[in-house]
Amino acid sequence: RLVGGGRTVNRTSGLPRSFLPRRCMQCPAGGGNIGYVEESRLVKIGGNTMHLSNQGALCARGQAGINALYDPDRLLQPMKRTGPVRGKNEWKTITWEEAYTEVAAKLAASKGNPGELVFLTEDINEDDLGRRFTNAYGSPNAIGSAALYDGNKLVATQLAWGAAGDMPDVAHSKYILIFGADPLGSNPQFVGLARRTIEGQQQNQAKMVVFDVRLTNTSTRANEAYYLKPGTIALVALAMANVIMQEGLYDRQFIEQWTNISPAQLSQYLAQYTPERAEAESGVSALVVRQIATEFATTKPATTFSDQMLSNFSNGVQSERAVMLLDIITGNIDIKGGLCLQRQYNLAEPNPAPPVPATSILSNPPELPLASQQAAEKVFQTIKERKYKVGVLMTHGVNPAYSNPDTGMVEDVLKDETLIPYHVAVTPYLNETSVYADLILPETTYLEDWNMEVRSSPELVPFVSLRQPVVPPLDSATSFFDISQQLANRVKGGMEQYFAFKNVEEYLRARIANMPGINQAGGLDYLKQHGVWYDPKTRPTYGAYMAGGFATPSGKIEVNSPRLAPQRMELPSYEPIATFRDLKSDELVLTIFDTAMQTDAKTANSMWLDEIMHDNSVLINPATAGALGIKHGDVLKVTRQASSGEAKERSVISTAFLTEGMHPQVVAMPNGVGHTDFGHIALGEKMKLS
């Protein structure tokens, strides 16, 4: 409550309460929040109404950040492995001086071959200090794992219009066609985009149609929802595009002026993708394909919305291109209510900036030449096959032993000291990956740390947001800025010059020194007071490409992609997944999906979230379950046989949850729970209280 003089106090205790605005890190959305502090203890997290992304709304994950900060299993002292074998949880605490000395010695020993340092993080585009540290060392191997989730989409958009990512302007759309996405359940923009999707439905009367393999939060609120065979969404999208072209419902002017293909060429190519073919393979009737195609083409503005259930298959790039084609041929590109390019500022790398090393087969796998967003899933496979020599592995806030597609293989590599001689984990928690470290440096949580981020908002206005400490670091936990600076100054060899800042605030001020507008508003001091900055006079600049074209070699949307000529996939196409076509009677397709409660490997130690969602049941259609003799609540063992990948059986045990909202050939499991480490809360175990 408020009291005289503009102070806030606790309504029950009367204690004075201070607050600080900042950026959330509980999920990729990066919404703005406010931390409320009493007597140096964080007591509440609320939403920041000034932040463009979430505009004051805050999800359960954001509020549960308190649990991450005060997790009783947090690591607060450097930990050194004492046992002869990694992964046995045999540790002793050491001082920071001992820890820095040991890690610096290991890094100095490999400095002659700097590529032997491999730095793994969650999102390399946000871990600027990690990339700076790795580049300063001379290694090209600063690698992020975020592309595991959206890499195919980013490649597809780069091929098409020369920029990674998109932003459907759903609040202003009249027709929202969703393929494999759940914006009302979980997505990379989460709260902000969920709000705007609802605005589109309620305020703009937009029709929403969903194609997916399961019932989602979004499909329950859609006008129409269709469940199709996994891996066939691209075929349905191309059949719709075919209908639009054959019926003359396309935007001729846009295609002729802003793409590198003619309507005649496109019509001829798409003729092979008939609605009848789509029905035969996907299960969606030809009548529905024609109906939705016609409605989409004749209702403007319209937009598509795609996500993991479309993208995260082996045919993901082509599937994303196929869906994007619907927006292109109807002229719904970067218009109000259409599929828009992202608007985003660029943060400067303070001078002197370390040179960017030449690429390696880890940072840029030659078998994936278009993977500009990196291919983290290839890193451990390449190391396992001894195709790349590693000296030091540094993991920072990432958990590949839980998140990677083949976690068993990752564990095998992390255990093997002939493959990874030294592993230092920078993390606040003992999770499935850091348990295989030789040394753990206890990092501060995001609520005790500094950083600055730029991203595109659902409002199509760029902004800069700040992450600042709401409370001092607990015990001896240390920020990654201090860790990287200490190590750089000890390794030397030129590294130290790139970390010659008095403190982290000086580093952050340098990042925005030349950004127009923000320094006139107050720069870092403004961000510390408000948590976010954007130019209040900025409005969405629809059709921005008209001033200088798209960022492609031709300046147009490259529907016909020259970069895919070696693969003979120049045009968007449907690539059938053979293993899906040839499923045996006892085989099903397993899909993993995100929920509004948990975030991959990050939140299962948050008690409040675990009280809401503590199980990752296997969702299965009742007809499928009946044929297999499975009843609701039965314990299941879901197994991936050796024939489908790694020559080692991988399995997970969970319980059956029967629901009509599943395609009969698919089972699904939510992401974020089911841990083997990460503390008592994540494991659902009792703990002794002192």
C-alpha positions, 0 to 999 in steps of 0.5 A, spaced: 500 500 500 502 507 499 503 512 504 505 519 505 511 521 501 510 516 495 513 510 499 510 503 499 510 499 505 507 492 506 500 492 508 500 487 513 507 488 517 508 495 515 515 494 513 518 499 508 518 496 501 523 498 495 522 496 488 526 495 482 524 494 474 528 489 470 527 484 465 525 477 466 529 471 465 524 465 466 523 464 459 525 466 452 519 472 452 523 477 456 518 480 459 519 486 464 517 485 471 518 489 478 522 486 484 519 488 491 524 488 496 523 488 504 529 488 508 534 486 503 529 480 501 525 479 495 518 478 497 514 479 490 515 480 483 510 484 479 509 486 472 512 492 469 506 496 465 512 500 461 514 494 458 512 493 451 513 486 451 508 484 456 505 491 458 504 489 466 502 482 465 506 477 468 505 469 468 506 464 473 513 463 471 515 470 472 512 470 479 516 464 481 523 467 479 523 468 487 523 460 488 529 460 483 533 466 487 532 462 494 532 455 492 535 451 498 539 447 493 543 453 490 550 453 489 553 458 493 561 456 493 565 453 488 565 446 487 571 441 485 570 434 483 573 429 488 571 422 486 575 419 480 569 418 476 564 424 473 557 424 475 558 421 482 556 427 486 563 427 489 565 434 491 568 439 496 568 446 496 574 451 495 575 458 495 574 463 489 581 464 488 583 456 488 577 456 483 580 462 478 587 459 479 585 452 476 580 454 471 585 460 468 591 454 468 587 450 464 585 455 459 592 458 459 595 451 457 590 450 451 591 458 449 596 455 443 590 452 440 584 456 442 579 452 438 580 447 443 575 452 448 568 450 447 563 455 450 556 452 450 550 457 452 543 457 452 542 463 447 549 466 444 545 472 441 543 474 448 550 471 452 554 477 449 559 476 455 560 469 453 561 471 446 566 476 447 570 472 452 570 466 447 572 471 441 577 474 446 580 467 447 581 466 440 576 460 439 570 460 434 566 455 439 561 460 442 555 456 441 548 457 443 542 451 444 536 456 442 536 454 435 534 447 437 527 450 438 527 455 432 533 454 428 529 451 422 524 457 422 530 462 422 533 459 416 527 459 412 526 466 414 533 468 412 532 464 406 526 468 404 527 475 406 534 476 408 532 476 416 532 471 421 525 471 425 518 474 424 512 477 428 505 476 426 501 482 427 495 478 430 492 484 434 490 487 427 489 481 423 482 479 420 484 471 419 489 468 423 492 461 420 496 457 426 500 451 424 503 447 430 503 453 434 500 455 441 501 462 442 496 462 448 500 456 451 507 458 450 511 461 445 518 465 444 514 472 446 509 468 450 505 473 454 505 479 449 503 475 443 498 471 447 495 478 449 495 480 442 492 474 439 486 475 444 486 482 442 485 480 434 480 475 436 476 479 441 477 486 438 478 485 431 473 479 430 479 475 427 477 468 425 482 463 428 484 456 425 489 451 428 492 445 424 496 441 429 497 434 432 494 435 439 489 439 442 492 446 445 490 452 449 490 455 442 486 450 439 480 450 444 479 457 443 479 457 435 474 457 431 476 451 427 481 446 429 484 440 425 488 434 427 493 431 422 498 426 421 505 429 424 510 431 419 505 433 413 503 440 415 507 443 409 503 438 404 497 442 407 500 449 406 502 447 399 495 445 397 492 451 400 497 455 396 495 451 390 488 453 391 490 460 391 494 460 385 489 456 381 483 460 383 486 466 381 486 469 389 493 471 389 496 478 389 499 478 382 502 485 383 506 483 390 508 477 387 511 480 380 514 486 384 517 483 390 518 476 389 523 472 384 518 468 381 512 469 376 505 467 378 505 463 372 511 459 374 509 458 381 502 456 379 505 450 374 510 448 380 504 448 385 499 444 381 502 437 384 500 439 391 493 438 390 488 438 396 486 430 394 494 429 395 494 433 402 487 429 404 491 422 403 497 423 407 495 428 412 488 426 413 485 433 413 479 433 408 480 436 401 474 440 402 477 443 408 483 445 405 479 449 399 475 452 404 481 455 408 485 457 403 479 461 400 478 464 406 485 466 407 486 469 401 479 473 401 480 476 408 485 481 409 489 482 413 491 475 414 497 472 417 500 465 419 503 463 425 508 457 426 512 454 431 515 448 434 510 442 432 511 445 424 518 446 425 522 441 429 522 436 424 527 434 419 523 437 414 522 443 418 526 449 413 521 447 408 515 446 412 516 453 414 517 456 407 511 452 405 507 456 410 510 463 409 508 462 402 501 463 404 503 470 406 507 471 400 502 470 395 496 473 398 501 480 399 500 479 407 508 481 408 509 486 413 503 490 412 498 491 418 495 485 420 500 481 416 506 477 417 511 482 419 519 483 419 522 484 426 524 491 428 530 490 433 536 495 435 543 493 435 547 493 441 554 495 440 560 491 442 564 496 446 571 497 443 576 494 443 572 489 440 575 482 440 576 479 433 571 474 430 575 468 429 574 463 423 569 458 424 570 451 426 566 444 424 563 445 431 560 452 430 559 451 423 558 444 421 559 443 414 554 438 413 549 444 415 551 450 411 545 454 412 545 453 419 547 460 421 543 460 427 548 454 429 547 447 430 548 445 438 545 438 437 551 436 432 556 439 437 556 432 442 556 428 436 562 431 433 566 430 439 564 423 440 566 421 433 573 424 435 572 429 429 574 435 433 579 436 439 576 439 445 581 442 451 576 445 455 569 445 455 565 451 459 558 451 460 554 457 462 547 457 464 545 451 459 543 444 460 544 439 454 544 433 458 537 434 459 535 439 453 538 435 447 535 430 443 539 425 445 541 426 452 544 419 453 549 421 448 550 427 451 551 424 458 556 419 455 560 424 452 560 429 458 563 422 462 569 421 457 575 425 460 578 422 453 573 426 449 572 432 454 579 433 458 576 439 463 569 441 464 567 447 468 560 449 469 558 456 470 551 455 473 547 457 480 545 449 480 547 442 480 543 440 474 544 434 469 550 437 466 553 441 471 553 434 475 559 432 470 563 438 471 570 438 474 569 444 477 563 449 478 563 456 479 556 458 482 553 464 478 548 469 480 541 468 478 538 473 473 535 477 479 542 478 482 545 480 475 546 485 470 545 485 463 542 488 457 537 486 451 534 488 445 529 484 441 523 485 437 516 486 441 509 484 439 508 491 438 513 492 432 517 497 436 524 496 438 526 497 445 532 496 450 531 492 456 535 492 463 537 486 467 539 489 474 540 486 481 534 487 485 538 484 491 545 483 492 548 476 491 547 471 496 553 468 499 559 468 494 555 467 488 558 471 483 556 475 476 558 472 470 561 479 468 566 478 474 567 471 472 569 472 465 573 479 467 577 475 473 579 469 468 581 474 462 586 478 467 589 471 469 589 468 462 592 474 459 595 473 452 591 479 450 584 477 453 585 482 459 584 488 454 577 486 452 575 486 459 578 493 462 572 496 465 571 499 472 565 495 473 559 492 469 555 498 469 561 501 465 561 496 460 553 497 459 554 504 458 559 503 452 554 498 449 549 504 448 553 509 447 552 510 440 544 508 440 540 514 438 535 517 443 536 513 449 542 517 451 538 523 450 533 520 455 538 518 460 542 512 458 543 507 463 540 511 469 533 511 465 534 504 464 535 503 471 529 507 473 524 504 468 527 497 466 526 499 459 527 504 453 523 505 447 522 511 443 515 514 444 514 517 438 516 510 434 510 507 430 510 501 426 513 502 419 509 497 415 512 496 408 519 498 410 522 494 405 519 498 400 524 503 401 530 499 400 528 492 398 529 486 402 536 484 405 537 478 400 541 478 394 536 480 389 532 485 394 526 481 393 523 475 397 526 469 394 521 464 393 526 461 388 532 460 393 539 460 389 542 458 396 538 451 396 540 449 389 545 444 391 540 441 395 535 441 389 530 445 393 530 452 390 522 452 391 518 450 398 516 443 398 514 437 402 519 432 404 515 426 407 518 423 413 520 416 411 519 413 418 512 417 419 510 414 413 512 407 415 510 406 422 508 399 425 502 398 429 506 398 435 510 405 433 507 412 435 510 419 434 513 422 440 512 430 440 515 434 446 511 441 447 512 447 452 507 449 457 505 455 460 508 453 467 515 450 465 521 452 461 525 447 458 531 445 463 530 452 467 524 452 472 523 445 475 526 448 481 521 453 482 516 450 488 510 454 486 510 452 478 512 444 481 505 445 485 501 446 479 505 442 474 509 436 477 508 431 472 510 430 464 504 424 463 504 421 456 498 424 452 495 418 448 488 418 444 483 413 447 483 409 441 490 408 441 491 406 448 485 401 448 489 398 442 495 397 446 491 395 452 493 402 456 489 405 461 488 412 464 494 412 469 498 406 467 505 407 468 508 407 461 515 406 458 516 410 452 522 407 448 526 409 442 529 403 438 536 403 436 534 403 429 531 410 429 538 413 431 543 413 436 545 405 437 543 405 444 536 404 447 533 411 450 527 411 454 523 414 459 518 412 464 511 416 465 504 415 466 498 415 461 493 421 460 488 419 455 485 424 451 481 425 445 485 431 443 491 427 440 492 424 433 491 417 434 499 416 431 502 421 436 503 421 443 506 427 447 509 429 453 510 436 456 517 439 457 520 442 463 519 436 468 522 429 469 529 431 472 534 426 474 538 432 478 537 439 479 535 439 486 530 436 491 524 440 488 525 438 481 526 431 483 520 431 488 524 429 494 523 431 501 529 435 504 532 436 511 530 443 514 536 445 518 
